[in-house]
Amino acid sequence: GPHVPYVQTQRLAQYSQVMEQLKAAERIYPCTCTRSDVAEAASAPHAGQEGQVYPGTCGVRRAADAANLAGQRFAWRLRTSNKQRVIDDLVAGRQSCDVAAELGDFVVAKADVSPAYQLAVVVDDHPMGITEVLRGDDLLPSAFRQLELYKFYGWTPPQFAHVPLVVGPDGRRLAKRHGDTRLATLREAGVRPERLVGLLAWSCRLIDRQEPVQARALVAEFN
């Protein structure tokens, strides 16, 4: 395609370049507060995993202070703004958030500037011309974090569409704790594809009752 490279380990030069811009503007600082911040830097936070708003303990540091932290594990945090960010979500509707007050400063990279989730998706999506992002609504807070980065770089953010998750009886997003739900397991149990497609179509209100259906039969009804 026209936007190579696509593998993140081959895009380290791009991440390093945008990190230097953040350092020069003093929008990031080295944070040594907890090891989990560094260990989980590459992960996307989901609903229920947000935790407490970061209190800004290391926020007094400047970017250059990283040179004095040799041998210590740290992560780079973005100084968030206290502006009210607004998203007209294609599914969830209009949403707003004061990132500094409600979410706090967040991790954008590890000490070696390998990107965390929030930075990587922005620095990957923008040059690749991504115009619409569809994902679960447990990641809605992340859209506001990413807006902070889009605004800093002067890039146009994509349109976001955050859809409700399939949840278990406990109200939490469906996971292994609710039993094995892999497609391979269903296939081995003899569940036909049409049955699963029908269940998904019914849950999305594409059909009025739960019954087996082929995907091609739904195309005309899909918006």
N, C-alpha and C positions, 0 to 999 in steps of 0.2 A: 504494500500500500504506500501512499504518499507521505506518511508521517512516521516512518521508522526512526529509531528503533522502538519496538513495542514492549520488549522485555525490560522490566524495571532495573535489573542488574546491569543492563546496557545503557541506562539513562542516567547514570550517576553524575555525568558532567552537567546535564541539565539541572539536576537537583542542586548540585554544588553552586551553580551560577545564581539560581534564585535565592539560595541561602545567603550568599554574599550580599545580595541586595538587602535582605532583611537585617543582616549584621550592620551594614553601613548606615541604615536608617535607625539603628538601635531599637528595632521592633522585636528582637528576640534576645534572650539571656540564658546562660547556663544554669540549670536547676539540678541540685544534688539532693533533693528532699527524700525521695524514696527510690528503692531499687525497682519497684514494680512499675514506676513511670517509665523507666528505661526499658525494662523487659517487655512491656506491653505497648511500646511506642508505635509498632507497626500494625496494631490492631484497631479496628473500628469499634468505638463504644456503642453498646446497644442499650435500649431502655432497661433500667434496673441496674445498670453498671456504671452510671454516671458518677456516683459517689458525691462527696462534698465539693463545693466550689473551692478551687485552689486559693488559699489565703494570700498568696503573693510573697511568701517567705523569702524567696530568692530574687524577687523582683528588683531589689536594690542593685543587683549586679549589672554590669555592662557586658557587651558581647566580648570585649577584649579580655575580660576576667577569666575566660575559658583557658587561657594560656597558663594560669596559675593553678589549674586543677589537674595537673598531670598525675595520673595514677588513680584518679577518682572517677567513679561512674557518674555520668550526668546526662541529662536530656536538654534539648533546646526548647524553650517555651516562648510562645508568641504573646506579646503584650496586647491584650484585647482592648477594644475601644468601648466606651459607654454610650455609643450611639444606638438608637433603636433600629434594628435591622428588620426589614419586612420582606416576606416571600409570598407571592401569589401562587400557592401550590395548585397544580392542576387537579389534584384529588382532595387534598386536605383543606383547600381554601386559603384565605389570607391568614398568615401567621406572622407574629412579631416576636422579637427577643432583644433584650439588652445583654449582649454577649458577656461583657465584663461583670455585670451584676449577677446574671443568672447562670452562666457557664464557667466564667473565669478564664485565666490564662491557660492555654493548652499546649500539649507537646506537639512539635512539628518535625522533630528529627532526633536521632540519637547523637551521641558525641561525635561520631565519625561522619555526621551529616547525612547518613542514610535516612531516607524520609519516613516519617510516620504516615499513617493513613490519610490524615487531613491534608497534608501538603502534597502527597503523591497524587491523589485524585485530581487536585486542581492543576498541578503542573503537567499531568498527563492529558486531562480532558481538554484543556484550552488549546494547545497546539494541534490536537487531533480533531478539532472542529466539532466537539460534542455539543449538541444544542439542547438535548433533553436527557434528564437523568431520572430513571425509574427505580425505586427501591422501597424497602419496608419502612413503615412509619416509625420504627424504633430508631431509625437513623435521622429523623427530622432535626434533632439538635445539631447534628453534624453539618447540616446545610448552612446554618448560621455561622459556624466556625469557618466553613469554607468561604462564605461571603466576605469575611474579614480579609482573607487572602486575595480573593478576586478584586476587592476594592483597593488593596494595597498595590497590586500590580497594574491596576487600571484595565483589567480584562472584563469583558461582558460575561456574567455568569449564565449558565444554562437555565432552562426552565426545569423546575423540580416537580416530580410527581411521587408522593409518598403514599403507598397503599397499605391498608390494614394487614396485619400478619394473620396467618392461620395459627390459632392458639389451642393449647390443650385444655382439659377440664379445669385446670388450676388457673387459667387465664394467662399463663405465660407462653411465650412463643414456642411453637412446636419444636421439640428437640429429642435427643436420644433418651432423655429421662422419661418420655412418654411411651417408650417402646420403639422397636426398630421400624423406621418409616422409609427406608431406602427403596428406591424403585426396583433394585435388583431383588430385594427380599419379596416384594409384591409379585414380581415376575416369576420367581421360583415357586411361589405359593399358587400359581395358576391364575392370578388376577389378570384379566384381559385389559389391554390399553384403553379400549372404549369405555370401560367401567370407570377408570380413573379420570379420563378426560371428561366424562359426564359429571362426575362428582365435582371437579374443578369448575366446570361451566355452570353448574347449578349454584355453587358457592359464590360465583361472580355475577349471578343473575342473568346469565346469557340464555338459560333455559328455565322453564317454570317448574320442572320436577326433576328429581334425581333419577336418571336413567342412562344407560350406556349410549354413547354417541361418538361418531368419528370427528376428528378435528376439522376435516374439510367441510363438514356440514355446518360449522359455526362461523365460517369466514364471513358470510353475508350479514350476520348479526353483530359482528365485532366492530366497535367504535374505538 
